Structures are given as C-alpha cells and as structure tokens.
Amino acid sequence: MDLKLLEILVCPLCKGPLVYRRQAQELVCRADRLAFPIRDDIPVMLEEEARSLPPEEEVEA
C-alpha cells in the first residue's frame, strides 16, 4: 500500500481519518466502525463493500 495514498485517503462517509491494518489488508474508520477492504493494493472505498466492525473488536492505530 502506497504511504502517500494513505495520507490523503479519508472515510467516504464522515471524511475522518483511516487506520491501515496491514495484516487484514483493510482501512478502518473508527468513527463509523467500518473496515474498507484493500484488493490488489487498491482500496475499495465503497460503503456497500465495507465490513461493519462488531462492538468488541478493537481498532488500534
């Protein structure tokens, strides 16, 4: 994942910052508790493709 791209990407819903999870290959919005997948090094920033995070799942920086 390109670090420069990570610096400019924001959540498409709230425009908030995203947390990059390298192992899971996803970008997480803490505010909306959504995880956007990264497929073939391309972030899929569509709400319908995002995974809702359960309340017990921690979101670390």
ZANULO-475982 format. One record per atom (N, C-alpha, C, O): residue in one letter; x, y, z. Coordinates in steps of 0.2 Angstrom, whole numbers, padded with zeros to 4 digits, always signed. Layout:
% residues N
aXYZ;...
This chain:
% residues 61
m+0004-0006+0000;m+0000+0000+0000;m+0004+0006+0000;m+0009+0007+0004;d+0003+0011-0004;d+0007+0017-0005;d+0006+0022+0001;d+0000+0023+0002;l+0011+0023+0004;l+0010+0028+0010;l+0008+0034+0009;l+0004+0037+0013;k+0009+0037+0003;k+0007+0044+0001;k-0001+0044+0000;k-0004+0048+0001;l-0003+0038-0003;l-0010+0037-0004;l-0014+0037+0003;l-0019+0040+0004;l-0011+0033+0008;l-0014+0033+0014;l-0014+0039+0018;l-0019+0040+0021;e-0010+0044+0016;e-0010+0051+0019;e-0016+0055+0017;e-0018+0059+0021;i-0018+0054+0011;i-0024+0058+0008;i-0031+0054+0008;i-0036+0058+0008;l-0031+0048+0009;l-0037+0044+0010;l-0041+0046+0016;l-0038+0046+0022;v-0047+0047+0016;v-0052+0048+0021;v-0058+0043+0021;v-0059+0041+0015;c-0062+0043+0026;c-0068+0039+0026;c-0073+0042+0021;c-0074+0048+0021;p-0076+0039+0016;p-0080+0042+0011;p-0087+0044+0015;p-0090+0048+0012;l-0088+0042+0021;l-0095+0044+0024;l-0094+0050+0028;l-0097+0055+0028;c-0089+0050+0033;c-0088+0055+0038;c-0082+0060+0036;c-0081+0065+0040;k-0078+0058+0031;k-0072+0061+0030;k-0067+0061+0035;k-0062+0065+0035;g-0067+0056+0040;g-0062+0056+0045;g-0056+0052+0043;g-0056+0049+0038;p-0051+0051+0047;p-0045+0048+0046;p-0046+0040+0046;p-0051+0038+0049;l-0042+0037+0043;l-0042+0029+0042;l-0036+0026+0046;l-0031+0029+0045;v-0037+0020+0048;v-0032+0016+0051;v-0030+0011+0046;v-0035+0007+0045;y-0024+0010+0044;y-0022+0005+0040;y-0020-0002+0044;y-0016-0002+0048;r-0023-0007+0042;r-0022-0014+0045;r-0019-0018+0040;r-0022-0021+0035;r-0012-0018+0041;r-0008-0022+0036;r-0010-0029+0035;r-0011-0032+0030;q-0010-0033+0041;q-0012-0040+0041;q-0018-0041+0038;q-0019-0046+0034;a-0023-0037+0039;a-0030-0039+0037;a-0031-0036+0030;a-0037-0037+0027;q-0027-0032+0028;q-0027-0028+0021;q-0034-0024+0021;q-0038-0025+0017;e-0035-0020+0026;e-0041-0015+0026;e-0039-0009+0029;e-0034-0008+0033;l-0043-0004+0028;l-0043+0003+0031;l-0049+0004+0035;l-0055+0002+0033;v-0048+0006+0041;v-0053+0006+0046;v-0055+0013+0048;v-0051+0017+0049;c-0062+0015+0048;c-0064+0021+0051;c-0066+0020+0058;c-0071+0016+0059;r-0063+0023+0063;r-0065+0022+0070;r-0072+0025+0071;r-0076+0022+0075;a-0073+0031+0068;a-0080+0034+0070;a-0086+0030+0067;a-0091+0030+0071;d-0085+0028+0061;d-0091+0024+0058;d-0090+0016+0060;d-0095+0013+0058;r-0085+0014+0062;r-0084+0007+0064;r-0085+0003+0058;r-0088-0002+0058;l-0081+0005+0052;l-0082+0001+0046;l-0074+0000+0044;l-0070+0004+0045;a-0074-0006+0040;a-0067-0008+0038;a-0068-0009+0030;a-0072-0013+0028;f-0064-0005+0027;f-0064-0005+0019;f-0059-0009+0017;f-0053-0009+0019;p-0060-0014+0012;p-0055-0019+0010;p-0050-0016+0005;p-0051-0011+0002;i-0044-0019+0005;i-0039-0017+0000;i-0038-0023-0004;i-0036-0029-0002;r-0039-0023-0010;r-0039-0028-0015;r-0034-0027-0020;r-0034-0022-0024;d-0029-0031-0021;d-0023-0030-0026;d-0020-0023-0025;d-0019-0019-0030;d-0019-0021-0019;d-0016-0014-0017;d-0020-0008-0019;d-0018-0003-0019;i-0027-0009-0020;i-0032-0004-0022;i-0037-0004-0016;i-0041-0009-0015;p-0038+0002-0013;p-0043+0002-0008;p-0050+0003-0011;p-0051+0006-0016;v-0054-0001-0008;v-0061-0001-0011;v-0065+0003-0006;v-0067+0001-0001;m-0066+0009-0008;m-0069+0014-0003;m-0077+0015-0004;m-0079+0021-0004;l-0080+0009-0005;l-0087+0009-0006;l-0091+0007+0001;l-0089+0002+0003;e-0096+0010+0003;e-0099+0008+0009;e-0102+0001+0009;e-0102-0002+0013;e-0105-0001+0003;e-0108-0007+0002;e-0103-0013+0002;e-0104-0019+0003;e-0096-0011+0001;e-0091-0016+0001;e-0087-0016+0008;e-0084-0021+0010;a-0089-0012+0013;a-0086-0011+0019;a-0089-0016+0024;a-0095-0018+0023;r-0085-0018+0029;r-0087-0023+0034;r-0088-0019+0040;r-0084-0015+0042;s-0094-0020+0043;s-0096-0017+0050;s-0092-0021+0055;s-0091-0027+0056;l-0089-0016+0060;l-0085-0019+0065;l-0089-0021+0071;l-0093-0016+0073;p-0089-0027+0074;p-0093-0028+0080;p-0090-0024+0086;p-0084-0022+0086;p-0094-0023+0091;p-0093-0018+0096;p-0086-0021+0100;p-0083-0017+0103;e-0085-0027+0100;e-0080-0030+0104;e-0073-0030+0100;e-0068-0031+0103;e-0073-0028+0094;e-0067-0028+0090;e-0063-0021+0091;e-0066-0016+0090;e-0057-0022+0093;e-0053-0016+0095;e-0050-0013+0088;e-0049-0016+0083;v-0050-0006+0088;v-0047-0003+0082;v-0041+0001+0085;v-0041+0006+0088;e-0035-0002+0083;e-0029+0001+0085;e-0026+0006+0080;e-0027+0004+0074;a-0022+0011+0082;a-0018+0015+0077;a-0013+0012+0074;a-0009+0014+0070;
